[in-house]
Amino acid sequence: MQNKDIRPPFAGLSGLDVTQLFADLPTPCYVLDEAQLLQNGKILRGVQQRTGCRILLAQKAFSNFPLYPVLAPYLCGTEASGLYEARLGKEEMPQGEVHVFCGAYREREFPELLQYADHIVFNSPRQLKKFGARAKDAGKSIGLRINPECSTQDGHEIYDPCAPGSRLGTTRAQWDAAITPELFGLLDGLHFHTLCEQNADALETTLDAVEQKFGDILSHMSWINFGGGHHITRRDYDIRRLERLIVRTRDRYGVTVYLEPGEACALNAGYLVTEVLDVLQNGTTYPAILDMSAACHTPDVIEMPYRPPLYGAGDAGVHAHTYRLGGPTCLAGDIIGDYSFPAPLREGDRLVFGDMAIYTTCKNNTFNGMPLPDIWLLRADRTLKQLVSFGYDDFKRRLG
Ligand SMILES: *Cc1c(COP(=O)(O)O)cnc(C)c1O
């Protein structure tokens, strides 16, 4: 199978014989692509150089720390969702800043968190009141997450922190009811995170809402964090518009602008190699069972939901042979999707899913006793190296 398919998800495999490249890997396994990470890093560094903004890796999307040294030269640090990610960022990208946002911090974790984090962002005035002075005394930069109440995503309520009744971020009404001069005095910055896989037009709409609701506060702050969800490294992303918005905000309010994308850092920088275990026919449907599971290894396929790109395959009906690809688990809905192939699928065939570096390895589970896929690295020189392998003990140790 010679790769002529240079659409972005497989750009990293361009010119390689994919069948041969992955022939000896144990399946299922992830393969992280160093060259694609570098390419993403260069794009993100360009934005920072042209605007003076600071970009962080949101580790919840990609926390394969052996690759942090690859991204580190292009980024200003890491963003964490809590104690463990903050520690990971501090340990594995020690030259960078560590920022943390959590919906609510725990008393027993807070002293340790102070050892790792440089910026601590609180979700509510009450959390700011409970922990803010302690964090300030420890020399931290303090932020509050705001909710500009501006939804720019349709159909993805689970990814919309601006949905009515949201628990994420402080609305202007909540701010007015609770932010005393004393609490205000603790704050160094504001943080918002409202986007998901979006372009700069959605950011512009959101920024307008942020300015309308919180503009009077911004000039008292030293930074603003635009959160994640900026699909900056996608081919059609409007980088010039992003840069205009960063510069506009910087100049209007005299603030440092932070961005903390997860997806954009590792977009299209990984593959999931899997093998066909069985091919069935049920009426007019041809289910094929793979040795990977959507529920365990690509949970966003079910949760988001989305359809991952599959190397050499088309949408249902495009090629002569269409199959419904699913996992070996008991879950009826453990289905990746319907894909078509030029030739019939057979037991033992290998399939390669694209864009598998984000929200995958860090979200894996062992439901049904499914093994955790090994993780390999495709180095920039196109040689392969195993990063980690898993076995029965990894399954059992979590259970008792
Ligand atoms: C999820 C999240 C991010 C990263 O989002 P991406 O969609 O992966 O870019 C950044 N910051 C916060 C607070 C988040 O919750």
The ligand as an SDF file (V2000), in Angstrom:
LIG
                    3D

 15 15  0  0  0  0  0  0  0  0999 V2000
  -10.2190   21.3030   27.2640 C   0  0  0  0  0  0  0  0  0  0  0  0
   -9.5160   22.5050   27.7020 C   0  0  0  0  0  0  0  0  0  0  0  0
   -8.4610   23.0140   26.9570 C   0  0  0  0  0  0  0  0  0  0  0  0
   -7.9820   22.3800   25.6540 C   0  0  0  0  0  0  0  0  0  0  0  0
   -8.9940   22.2840   24.7160 O   0  0  0  0  0  0  0  0  0  0  0  0
   -8.7150   21.7590   23.2170 P   0  0  0  0  0  0  0  0  0  0  0  0
  -10.0870   21.6750   22.6500 O   0  0  0  0  0  0  0  0  0  0  0  0
   -8.0670   20.4260   23.3190 O   0  0  0  0  0  0  0  0  0  0  0  0
   -7.8640   22.7580   22.5480 O   0  0  0  0  0  0  0  0  0  0  0  0
   -7.8290   24.1390   27.4380 C   0  0  0  0  0  0  0  0  0  0  0  0
   -8.2230   24.7400   28.5860 N   0  0  0  0  0  0  0  0  0  0  0  0
   -9.2370   24.2740   29.3410 C   0  0  0  0  0  0  0  0  0  0  0  0
   -9.6170   24.9750   30.5970 C   0  0  0  0  0  0  0  0  0  0  0  0
   -9.9250   23.1390   28.9260 C   0  0  0  0  0  0  0  0  0  0  0  0
  -10.9350   22.6710   29.6620 O   0  0  0  0  0  0  0  0  0  0  0  0
  1  2  1  0
  2  3  1  0
  2 14  2  0
  3  4  1  0
  3 10  2  0
  4  5  1  0
  5  6  1  0
  6  7  2  0
  6  8  1  0
  6  9  1  0
 10 11  1  0
 11 12  2  0
 12 13  1  0
 12 14  1  0
 14 15  1  0
M  END
$$$$
